[in-house]
């Protein structure tokens, strides 16, 4: 099914074009023939990947970067009101479009599958993108992470299915109208935008209500928040539950680990189906079952999709092996919420021969303020941890909120923790702690990912 350019999106300008969500939309528009331009704070492999598609990418934000003939300016919720390019757009009368509206317009005329939840969105979206492509269905997709190379977070496909990661952080997932929606879990997060679980539930209810008539909601039967949401959702959509719970519609019968893979057996429509998940951990197995249930809801044969799911071997920053030096493996984890941290540490513990060492960088002052204690408790699952200063991202500091909140909580839980305030010192500290057979996890949603190669270099020189 051919998909053209949305109205007024033939010459878009993206402010923050290098971001995970923004770059994906820009890439699809470029592949559809749009004259894409934009700016980002720093040079990156993503910027280069966009240039390879014909996009113009400026480094730094300046009014002159915005061309007079731009048909719209695309922004995310992270763009501040005083951005000079945004001010220039107002002067020129160029329409400003939120990232979510741009993505929604790309899905028009196709069969959207939107993946939502507090954790696991990127992995589940990636599993669907890879497996549906493996089956020759040529889906379009927009993911919040790269599959195997910079710029591989999005693709314009010739098929009729569009798989999209649906972000709840700023309620932007209310803009989509999916044929099939997945809700993996529901927890309190994004404290700058949500004050309570009631607000979270209301937001997810609105998302579920956006499913097109006759569509399907695929939702966890195991997660407490998801079960509560299921009880609140009424009318319109067919609801398909999945998980290990006895009453799940797609029930997980067993998950058998085999090294960094798992053999998963599910009961689907009265028949058992066994397939391989090529990434470690029960939570990733659950993500794969959610993907299976969603694909079946779109009419993809279950056995074929189950086999194709085994082709997914991971996404960058989701337990991604960065390398090995001096007998020490270094793995990168995007986990930044206590639930995610616990899941990744448990997955690594199941396959680790030696000690697990963590370099953790807290993400956002607001999240640390609300969940710092739980983050510290999660770190008690490691043998030893280094805790860096908070990565602020889009936030200004909050008085009294520092990474010491996590360090204190971790020590109270019996963890061995070393605070390191200068990130540049971390590789030497890690190299002094690690020995052959150990596993090092760089963990967090900020720039802690940059430390992987430096840690490997330091281990090698040691």
DOROVO-297282 format. One record per residue (C-alpha): x, y, z; residue number from 1. Coordinates in Angstrom, 1 decimal. Each point is the difference from the previous one (the first is absolute). Layout:
N
PT / X / Y / Z / NUM
...
***
This chain:
462
PT / 0.0 / 0.0 / 0.0 / 1
PT / 1.5 / 3.3 / -1.0 / 2
PT / 0.1 / 2.8 / 2.5 / 3
PT / 0.7 / 3.6 / -1.1 / 4
PT / 1.0 / 3.2 / 1.8 / 5
PT / -2.4 / 1.4 / 2.6 / 6
PT / -1.3 / 3.5 / -0.7 / 7
PT / 2.6 / 2.7 / 0.5 / 8
PT / 2.7 / -2.5 / 0.8 / 9
PT / 1.9 / 0.2 / -3.3 / 10
PT / 2.6 / 2.5 / 1.4 / 11
PT / 0.1 / -0.6 / 3.8 / 12
PT / 2.5 / 1.4 / 2.4 / 13
PT / 0.7 / -2.0 / 3.2 / 14
PT / 1.3 / 1.7 / 3.1 / 15
PT / 2.0 / -2.7 / 1.8 / 16
PT / 0.1 / -2.3 / -3.1 / 17
PT / 2.5 / -2.4 / 1.6 / 18
PT / -2.3 / -1.1 / 2.7 / 19
PT / -1.2 / -3.6 / 0.0 / 20
PT / -3.6 / 0.8 / -0.8 / 21
PT / 0.6 / 3.1 / -2.2 / 22
PT / 2.7 / -1.7 / -2.2 / 23
PT / -2.3 / -2.9 / -0.8 / 24
PT / -2.8 / 2.2 / -1.3 / 25
PT / 2.6 / 2.1 / -2.0 / 26
PT / 1.4 / -3.2 / -1.5 / 27
PT / -3.4 / -1.3 / -1.2 / 28
PT / -0.9 / 3.4 / -1.4 / 29
PT / 3.3 / 0.1 / -1.9 / 30
PT / -0.6 / -3.5 / -1.3 / 31
PT / -3.4 / 1.2 / -1.2 / 32
PT / 1.6 / 2.8 / -2.0 / 33
PT / -0.2 / 3.0 / 2.4 / 34
PT / 2.7 / 2.6 / 0.0 / 35
PT / 0.9 / -0.4 / 3.7 / 36
PT / 2.1 / 2.4 / 2.0 / 37
PT / 0.7 / 0.5 / 3.7 / 38
PT / 2.4 / 0.8 / 2.8 / 39
PT / 1.4 / -1.8 / 3.0 / 40
PT / 2.2 / 1.0 / 2.9 / 41
PT / 3.0 / -2.2 / -1.0 / 42
PT / 1.4 / -2.1 / -2.8 / 43
PT / -1.0 / -3.6 / 0.0 / 44
PT / -0.1 / -3.2 / -2.0 / 45
PT / -3.8 / 0.5 / -0.2 / 46
PT / 0.6 / 3.4 / -1.7 / 47
PT / 2.3 / -1.6 / -2.5 / 48
PT / -2.6 / -2.7 / -0.7 / 49
PT / -2.5 / 2.7 / -0.7 / 50
PT / 2.4 / 1.9 / -2.3 / 51
PT / 0.5 / -3.3 / -1.9 / 52
PT / -3.7 / 0.1 / -0.8 / 53
PT / 0.2 / 3.6 / -1.3 / 54
PT / -0.9 / 1.9 / 3.1 / 55
PT / 1.6 / 3.3 / 0.9 / 56
PT / 1.2 / -0.2 / 3.7 / 57
PT / 1.4 / 3.1 / 1.7 / 58
PT / 1.9 / -0.3 / 3.3 / 59
PT / -1.1 / 2.5 / 2.6 / 60
PT / -3.2 / 2.0 / 0.2 / 61
PT / -0.2 / 3.3 / -1.9 / 62
PT / -2.8 / 2.0 / -1.7 / 63
PT / 1.8 / -0.1 / -3.3 / 64
PT / -0.1 / -3.8 / -0.1 / 65
PT / -3.8 / 0.2 / -0.8 / 66
PT / -0.5 / 0.5 / -3.7 / 67
PT / -2.7 / 2.5 / -1.0 / 68
PT / -1.7 / -2.6 / -2.2 / 69
PT / -0.4 / -2.6 / 2.7 / 70
PT / -3.6 / -1.2 / 0.0 / 71
PT / -0.1 / -1.0 / 3.7 / 72
PT / 2.3 / -0.2 / 3.1 / 73
PT / -0.1 / -3.2 / 1.9 / 74
PT / 0.7 / 0.0 / 3.8 / 75
PT / -0.1 / -2.3 / 2.9 / 76
PT / -1.0 / 0.8 / 3.6 / 77
PT / 3.7 / 0.4 / 0.8 / 78
PT / 0.3 / 3.1 / -2.1 / 79
PT / -0.1 / 3.2 / 2.1 / 80
PT / -2.2 / 3.0 / -0.9 / 81
PT / 3.1 / 2.3 / -0.3 / 82
PT / 1.6 / -2.2 / -2.7 / 83
PT / 1.2 / 2.5 / -2.8 / 84
PT / -1.3 / -2.1 / -2.8 / 85
PT / -3.4 / -0.2 / 1.6 / 86
PT / 0.0 / 3.7 / 0.4 / 87
PT / 0.9 / 0.4 / -3.7 / 88
PT / -2.8 / -2.3 / -1.0 / 89
PT / -2.5 / 2.3 / 1.8 / 90
PT / 1.5 / 3.0 / -1.8 / 91
PT / -0.4 / -1.7 / -3.4 / 92
PT / -3.5 / -1.5 / 0.9 / 93
PT / 1.2 / -3.5 / -0.6 / 94
PT / -2.3 / -2.6 / 1.6 / 95
PT / 1.5 / -1.9 / 3.0 / 96
PT / -0.8 / -3.7 / 0.2 / 97
PT / 0.6 / -2.2 / 3.0 / 98
PT / 1.9 / -3.2 / -0.6 / 99
PT / -3.0 / -2.1 / 0.9 / 100
PT / -2.2 / 1.7 / -2.6 / 101
PT / 2.6 / -0.5 / -2.6 / 102
PT / 0.2 / -3.7 / 0.8 / 103
PT / -3.8 / -0.3 / 0.0 / 104
PT / -0.1 / 1.5 / -3.5 / 105
PT / 2.5 / -2.6 / -1.2 / 106
PT / -2.3 / -2.8 / 1.1 / 107
PT / -3.0 / 1.3 / -1.9 / 108
PT / -1.3 / -2.5 / -2.6 / 109
PT / 2.0 / -2.9 / 1.5 / 110
PT / -0.6 / -2.6 / 2.8 / 111
PT / 1.6 / 1.4 / 3.1 / 112
PT / 1.2 / -2.1 / 2.8 / 113
PT / 1.0 / 2.1 / 3.0 / 114
PT / 2.1 / -1.3 / 2.9 / 115
PT / -0.5 / 1.7 / 3.4 / 116
PT / 1.0 / -0.7 / 3.6 / 117
PT / 2.3 / 1.4 / 2.7 / 118
PT / 2.7 / -2.5 / -1.0 / 119
PT / 0.9 / -2.2 / -3.0 / 120
PT / -1.4 / 2.2 / -2.8 / 121
PT / 3.2 / 0.2 / -2.0 / 122
PT / 0.7 / -3.7 / 0.3 / 123
PT / -3.5 / -1.1 / -1.0 / 124
PT / -0.3 / 2.5 / -2.9 / 125
PT / 3.4 / -1.3 / -1.2 / 126
PT / -1.1 / -3.6 / 0.3 / 127
PT / -3.0 / 0.7 / -2.2 / 128
PT / 2.0 / 2.0 / -2.5 / 129
PT / 2.6 / -2.7 / -0.4 / 130
PT / -2.4 / -3.0 / -0.1 / 131
PT / -2.5 / 1.6 / -2.4 / 132
PT / 2.8 / 1.0 / -2.3 / 133
PT / 1.4 / -3.6 / 0.3 / 134
PT / -3.4 / -1.2 / -1.3 / 135
PT / 0.2 / 2.3 / -3.0 / 136
PT / -2.8 / 2.3 / 1.1 / 137
PT / 2.1 / 3.1 / -0.5 / 138
PT / -1.4 / 2.0 / 3.0 / 139
PT / 0.8 / 3.6 / 0.7 / 140
PT / 1.2 / 0.6 / 3.5 / 141
PT / 1.1 / 2.7 / 2.4 / 142
PT / 2.0 / -1.1 / 3.0 / 143
PT / 1.5 / 1.8 / 3.0 / 144
PT / 3.4 / -1.8 / -0.6 / 145
PT / 2.3 / -1.2 / -2.7 / 146
PT / -0.3 / -3.7 / -1.1 / 147
PT / 3.5 / -0.6 / -1.3 / 148
PT / 1.5 / 3.3 / -1.3 / 149
PT / -0.4 / 3.7 / 0.4 / 150
PT / -3.2 / 1.1 / -1.7 / 151
PT / -1.6 / -3.5 / 0.0 / 152
PT / -2.7 / 1.2 / 2.4 / 153
PT / -2.5 / 0.6 / -2.8 / 154
PT / -0.9 / -1.1 / -3.5 / 155
PT / -2.6 / 0.7 / -2.7 / 156
PT / -1.2 / -3.3 / -1.2 / 157
PT / -2.2 / -1.0 / -2.9 / 158
PT / -2.3 / -2.1 / 2.1 / 159
PT / -3.3 / 1.0 / 1.7 / 160
PT / 1.1 / -0.3 / 3.6 / 161
PT / 1.6 / 2.9 / 2.0 / 162
PT / 1.5 / -1.0 / 3.3 / 163
PT / 0.6 / 2.9 / 2.4 / 164
PT / 1.3 / 0.5 / 3.5 / 165
PT / -2.7 / 2.0 / 1.8 / 166
PT / 1.4 / 2.4 / 2.7 / 167
PT / -2.0 / 0.7 / 3.1 / 168
PT / 2.5 / 2.4 / 1.6 / 169
PT / -1.7 / 3.1 / -1.4 / 170
PT / -3.4 / -1.6 / -0.9 / 171
PT / 1.0 / 0.2 / -3.7 / 172
PT / -1.3 / -3.6 / -0.5 / 173
PT / -3.5 / 1.5 / 0.1 / 174
PT / 0.5 / 1.2 / -3.6 / 175
PT / 0.1 / -3.5 / -1.5 / 176
PT / -2.9 / -2.1 / -1.2 / 177
PT / 1.4 / -3.5 / -0.1 / 178
PT / -1.7 / -3.1 / -1.4 / 179
PT / 1.9 / -2.0 / 2.6 / 180
PT / 1.5 / 1.4 / 3.2 / 181
PT / 2.3 / -1.7 / 2.5 / 182
PT / 0.1 / 1.1 / 3.7 / 183
PT / 2.9 / -1.9 / 1.6 / 184
PT / -0.2 / 1.5 / 3.5 / 185
PT / -1.2 / 3.1 / 1.9 / 186
PT / 2.0 / 1.6 / 2.7 / 187
PT / 0.6 / 3.5 / 1.4 / 188
PT / 2.8 / 1.7 / -1.9 / 189
PT / 0.6 / 3.4 / -1.7 / 190
PT / -0.6 / 1.8 / 3.3 / 191
PT / 0.2 / 3.5 / -1.7 / 192
PT / -3.1 / -0.8 / -2.0 / 193
PT / -2.0 / -2.5 / 2.3 / 194
PT / -0.8 / 0.7 / 3.6 / 195
PT / -1.7 / -3.3 / 0.9 / 196
PT / -0.8 / -3.5 / -1.2 / 197
PT / -3.6 / 1.2 / -0.7 / 198
PT / 1.4 / 2.4 / -2.6 / 199
PT / 2.1 / -2.8 / -1.5 / 200
PT / -3.1 / -2.2 / -0.3 / 201
PT / -2.1 / 2.8 / -1.5 / 202
PT / 2.7 / 0.6 / -2.6 / 203
PT / 0.2 / -3.7 / -0.9 / 204
PT / -3.8 / -0.2 / -0.1 / 205
PT / 0.0 / 2.8 / -2.5 / 206
PT / 2.6 / -1.8 / -2.1 / 207
PT / -2.1 / -3.3 / 0.1 / 208
PT / -3.0 / 2.0 / -1.1 / 209
PT / 1.8 / 1.2 / -3.1 / 210
PT / 0.1 / -3.6 / -1.4 / 211
PT / -2.1 / 0.0 / -3.2 / 212
PT / -3.4 / -1.8 / 0.1 / 213
PT / 0.5 / -3.7 / -0.3 / 214
PT / 3.6 / 0.3 / 1.0 / 215
PT / 1.8 / -1.9 / 2.7 / 216
PT / 1.7 / 0.8 / 3.3 / 217
PT / 2.8 / -2.4 / 1.0 / 218
PT / 0.8 / 0.4 / 3.7 / 219
PT / 1.9 / -1.8 / 2.7 / 220
PT / -1.9 / -2.3 / 2.3 / 221
PT / 2.9 / -0.1 / 2.4 / 222
PT / 0.8 / 3.6 / 0.8 / 223
PT / -2.1 / 1.5 / 2.8 / 224
PT / -0.4 / 3.4 / -1.7 / 225
PT / -0.9 / -1.6 / -3.3 / 226
PT / -2.7 / -2.1 / 1.7 / 227
PT / -1.4 / 3.1 / 1.6 / 228
PT / -0.1 / 1.7 / -3.4 / 229
PT / -1.8 / -3.0 / -1.5 / 230
PT / -2.7 / 0.3 / 2.6 / 231
PT / -0.5 / 3.7 / -0.9 / 232
PT / -0.1 / -0.5 / -3.8 / 233
PT / -3.5 / -0.5 / -1.3 / 234
PT / -1.6 / -0.3 / -3.4 / 235
PT / 1.3 / 0.3 / -3.6 / 236
PT / 3.2 / -2.1 / -0.2 / 237
PT / 0.5 / -3.7 / 0.4 / 238
PT / 2.3 / -0.6 / 3.0 / 239
PT / 2.6 / -2.8 / -0.2 / 240
PT / 2.1 / -0.7 / 3.1 / 241
PT / 3.3 / -1.7 / 0.1 / 242
PT / 2.4 / -1.2 / 2.7 / 243
PT / 0.6 / -2.8 / 2.5 / 244
PT / -3.3 / 0.6 / 1.8 / 245
PT / -2.4 / -3.0 / -0.2 / 246
PT / -2.7 / 2.2 / -1.5 / 247
PT / 2.1 / 1.5 / -2.7 / 248
PT / -1.4 / -0.4 / -3.6 / 249
PT / 3.5 / -0.6 / -1.3 / 250
PT / 1.6 / -1.9 / 2.9 / 251
PT / 3.7 / -0.5 / 0.6 / 252
PT / 0.4 / -3.6 / 1.0 / 253
PT / 3.7 / 0.0 / 0.5 / 254
PT / 3.2 / 2.1 / -0.5 / 255
PT / 3.1 / -2.2 / -0.1 / 256
PT / 3.3 / 2.0 / -0.1 / 257
PT / 2.8 / -1.3 / -2.2 / 258
PT / 3.0 / 2.3 / 0.5 / 259
PT / -0.9 / 3.4 / -1.5 / 260
PT / -3.1 / -1.5 / -1.7 / 261
PT / -3.3 / -1.3 / 1.3 / 262
PT / -2.4 / -2.7 / -1.2 / 263
PT / -3.6 / 1.2 / 0.5 / 264
PT / -3.1 / -2.1 / -0.2 / 265
PT / -3.4 / 1.7 / -0.2 / 266
PT / -3.6 / -1.3 / -0.1 / 267
PT / -1.7 / 1.8 / -2.9 / 268
PT / -3.5 / -0.8 / -1.1 / 269
PT / 0.1 / -3.3 / 1.8 / 270
PT / 3.3 / -1.2 / -1.6 / 271
PT / 3.6 / 0.2 / 1.4 / 272
PT / 2.6 / 1.8 / -2.0 / 273
PT / 3.7 / 0.0 / 0.8 / 274
PT / 2.5 / 2.5 / -1.3 / 275
PT / 3.4 / 1.6 / 0.7 / 276
PT / 0.6 / 3.5 / 1.4 / 277
PT / 3.6 / 0.9 / -0.8 / 278
PT / 0.5 / 2.5 / 2.9 / 279
PT / 0.3 / -0.9 / 3.7 / 280
PT / -2.5 / 0.5 / 2.8 / 281
PT / -3.7 / -0.7 / 0.8 / 282
PT / -1.0 / 3.6 / -0.7 / 283
PT / 1.3 / -0.3 / -3.6 / 284
PT / -1.8 / -3.3 / -0.4 / 285
PT / -3.2 / 1.8 / 1.1 / 286
PT / 0.6 / 2.8 / -2.5 / 287
PT / 0.3 / -2.7 / -2.8 / 288
PT / -3.3 / -1.5 / 1.0 / 289
PT / -1.7 / 3.4 / -0.1 / 290
PT / 1.4 / 0.5 / -3.5 / 291
PT / -1.3 / -3.5 / -1.0 / 292
PT / -3.5 / 0.8 / 1.3 / 293
PT / 0.0 / 3.4 / -1.8 / 294
PT / 1.2 / -1.5 / -3.3 / 295
PT / -2.7 / -2.7 / 0.2 / 296
PT / -2.6 / 2.7 / 0.6 / 297
PT / 1.1 / 1.6 / -3.3 / 298
PT / -0.5 / -3.3 / -1.8 / 299
PT / 3.6 / -1.3 / -0.1 / 300
PT / 0.2 / -3.8 / 0.4 / 301
PT / 1.1 / -0.8 / 3.6 / 302
PT / 2.5 / -2.8 / -0.9 / 303
PT / 1.7 / 2.1 / -2.7 / 304
PT / 0.2 / 3.0 / 2.3 / 305
PT / 1.3 / -2.0 / 2.9 / 306
PT / 2.9 / -1.4 / -2.1 / 307
PT / 0.8 / 3.5 / -1.4 / 308
PT / 0.2 / 1.5 / 3.5 / 309
PT / 3.1 / -2.1 / 0.5 / 310
PT / 1.8 / 2.3 / -2.5 / 311
PT / -0.1 / 2.8 / 2.4 / 312
PT / 3.4 / 0.2 / 1.8 / 313
PT / -0.3 / 3.3 / 1.8 / 314
PT / 0.0 / 3.7 / -0.4 / 315
PT / 2.7 / 2.5 / 0.9 / 316
PT / 0.2 / 0.8 / 3.7 / 317
PT / -2.3 / -2.9 / 1.0 / 318
PT / 2.5 / -2.4 / 1.5 / 319
PT / 2.3 / 0.6 / -2.9 / 320
PT / 3.4 / -1.6 / 0.2 / 321
PT / 2.6 / 2.7 / -0.6 / 322
PT / 3.0 / -2.4 / 0.1 / 323
PT / 2.3 / -2.0 / 2.2 / 324
PT / 3.5 / 0.8 / 1.3 / 325
PT / 2.2 / -1.7 / 2.6 / 326
PT / -2.7 / -2.6 / 0.5 / 327
PT / -2.7 / 2.6 / 0.9 / 328
PT / -3.1 / 0.5 / -2.1 / 329
PT / -1.5 / 3.5 / -0.2 / 330
PT / -3.7 / 0.3 / -0.7 / 331
PT / -2.1 / 3.1 / -0.5 / 332
PT / -3.4 / 0.4 / 1.6 / 333
PT / -2.5 / 2.8 / -0.5 / 334
PT / -1.8 / -0.9 / 3.3 / 335
PT / -0.7 / 3.2 / 2.0 / 336
PT / -3.2 / -0.9 / 1.9 / 337
PT / 0.3 / -2.4 / 3.0 / 338
PT / -2.2 / -2.6 / -1.7 / 339
PT / 2.2 / 0.0 / -3.1 / 340
PT / 3.2 / 0.0 / 2.1 / 341
PT / -1.2 / -3.1 / 2.0 / 342
PT / -1.1 / -1.8 / -3.2 / 343
PT / 3.4 / 0.5 / -1.7 / 344
PT / 2.0 / -0.9 / 3.1 / 345
PT / -2.0 / -3.2 / 0.5 / 346
PT / 0.4 / -0.9 / -3.7 / 347
PT / 3.8 / 0.5 / 0.3 / 348
PT / 0.2 / -1.9 / 3.3 / 349
PT / -1.6 / -3.1 / -1.6 / 350
PT / 2.8 / -0.3 / -2.6 / 351
PT / 3.0 / 1.5 / 1.9 / 352
PT / 2.9 / -2.1 / 1.0 / 353
PT / 1.8 / 2.7 / 2.0 / 354
PT / -0.9 / 3.2 / 1.7 / 355
PT / -2.4 / 2.6 / -1.3 / 356
PT / 1.3 / 3.6 / 0.2 / 357
PT / -2.2 / 2.9 / -0.9 / 358
PT / 0.9 / 3.6 / -1.1 / 359
PT / -3.4 / 1.8 / 0.6 / 360
PT / -0.8 / 3.5 / -1.1 / 361
PT / -3.4 / 1.3 / 1.4 / 362
PT / -2.2 / 1.6 / -2.7 / 363
PT / -2.0 / 3.2 / 0.9 / 364
PT / -0.1 / 1.8 / 3.3 / 365
PT / -3.8 / -0.6 / 0.3 / 366
PT / 0.3 / -3.7 / -0.4 / 367
PT / 2.9 / -0.2 / 2.5 / 368
PT / -2.0 / 2.0 / 2.5 / 369
PT / -3.0 / -2.4 / -0.2 / 370
PT / 1.8 / -3.3 / -0.6 / 371
PT / 3.5 / 0.4 / 1.3 / 372
PT / -0.6 / -2.4 / 2.9 / 373
PT / -1.3 / -2.7 / -2.3 / 374
PT / 2.9 / 0.5 / -2.4 / 375
PT / 2.4 / -0.5 / 2.9 / 376
PT / -1.8 / -3.2 / 1.0 / 377
PT / 0.2 / -1.3 / -3.6 / 378
PT / 3.8 / 0.5 / 0.1 / 379
PT / 0.2 / -2.4 / 2.9 / 380
PT / -0.5 / -2.8 / -2.6 / 381
PT / 3.5 / 0.8 / -1.3 / 382
PT / 3.2 / -1.1 / 1.7 / 383
PT / 1.3 / 3.6 / -0.1 / 384
PT / -1.0 / 3.3 / -1.6 / 385
PT / 1.3 / 3.4 / -1.0 / 386
PT / -2.6 / 2.8 / 0.1 / 387
PT / 0.6 / 3.1 / -2.1 / 388
PT / -1.6 / 3.4 / 0.3 / 389
PT / -3.5 / 0.5 / -1.4 / 390
PT / -0.4 / 0.5 / -3.7 / 391
PT / -2.3 / 3.0 / -0.3 / 392
PT / -1.3 / -0.4 / -3.6 / 393
PT / -2.7 / 2.6 / -0.3 / 394
PT / -0.3 / 0.9 / 3.7 / 395
PT / 1.5 / 2.7 / 2.2 / 396
PT / 1.4 / -1.1 / 3.4 / 397
PT / -2.2 / -0.5 / 3.0 / 398
PT / 1.5 / 1.2 / 3.2 / 399
PT / 1.1 / -2.9 / 2.3 / 400
PT / -0.5 / -2.6 / -2.8 / 401
PT / 3.3 / -1.7 / -0.8 / 402
PT / 1.3 / -3.5 / -0.7 / 403
PT / 0.8 / -0.3 / 3.7 / 404
PT / -3.7 / -0.9 / 0.5 / 405
PT / 0.7 / -3.2 / -2.0 / 406
PT / 3.4 / -0.7 / 1.7 / 407
PT / -1.6 / 0.2 / 3.5 / 408
PT / -2.9 / -2.2 / -1.0 / 409
PT / 2.3 / -2.6 / -1.6 / 410
PT / 2.3 / -0.1 / 3.1 / 411
PT / -3.1 / -0.3 / 2.2 / 412
PT / -1.0 / -3.1 / -2.1 / 413
PT / 3.5 / -1.5 / 0.6 / 414
PT / 1.5 / 0.9 / -3.4 / 415
PT / 3.6 / 0.8 / -0.6 / 416
PT / -0.1 / 3.4 / -1.7 / 417
PT / 2.6 / 2.6 / -1.0 / 418
PT / -1.1 / 3.5 / -1.0 / 419
PT / 2.0 / 1.5 / -2.9 / 420
PT / -0.7 / 3.6 / -0.8 / 421
PT / 2.2 / 0.4 / -3.1 / 422
PT / -1.1 / -2.4 / -2.7 / 423
PT / 3.4 / 0.0 / -1.5 / 424
PT / 1.3 / -1.8 / 3.1 / 425
PT / -2.4 / -2.9 / -0.3 / 426
PT / 2.0 / -2.2 / -2.4 / 427
PT / 3.0 / 0.0 / 2.3 / 428
PT / -2.1 / -0.8 / 3.0 / 429
PT / -1.8 / -2.9 / -1.8 / 430
PT / 3.3 / -1.4 / -1.3 / 431
PT / 1.3 / 0.0 / 3.6 / 432
PT / -3.1 / -2.0 / 1.1 / 433
PT / -0.5 / -2.5 / -2.9 / 434
PT / 1.7 / -3.3 / -0.5 / 435
PT / -0.2 / -2.9 / -2.5 / 436
PT / -3.5 / -1.5 / -0.2 / 437
PT / -1.7 / 3.2 / 1.3 / 438
PT / -2.7 / 1.8 / -1.9 / 439
PT / -0.2 / 3.8 / -0.1 / 440
PT / -3.4 / 1.7 / -0.6 / 441
PT / 0.0 / 3.7 / -1.1 / 442
PT / -3.6 / 1.0 / 1.0 / 443
PT / -2.1 / 3.0 / -0.6 / 444
PT / -1.8 / 2.1 / -2.6 / 445
PT / 2.6 / 2.7 / -0.2 / 446
PT / 3.5 / 0.1 / -1.4 / 447
PT / 1.3 / -2.8 / 2.2 / 448
PT / -0.1 / -2.0 / -3.2 / 449
PT / 3.2 / 1.8 / -1.1 / 450
PT / 2.0 / -1.7 / 2.7 / 451
PT / -0.2 / -3.5 / -1.5 / 452
PT / 2.9 / 0.4 / -2.4 / 453
PT / 2.1 / 2.0 / 2.5 / 454
PT / -0.5 / -2.8 / 2.7 / 455
PT / 1.1 / -2.6 / -2.6 / 456
PT / 3.1 / 2.1 / -0.9 / 457
PT / 0.9 / 0.3 / 3.7 / 458
PT / -0.5 / -3.7 / 0.6 / 459
PT / 2.1 / -0.8 / -3.0 / 460
PT / 2.9 / 2.2 / 1.2 / 461
PT / -0.3 / -1.5 / 3.4 / 462
***
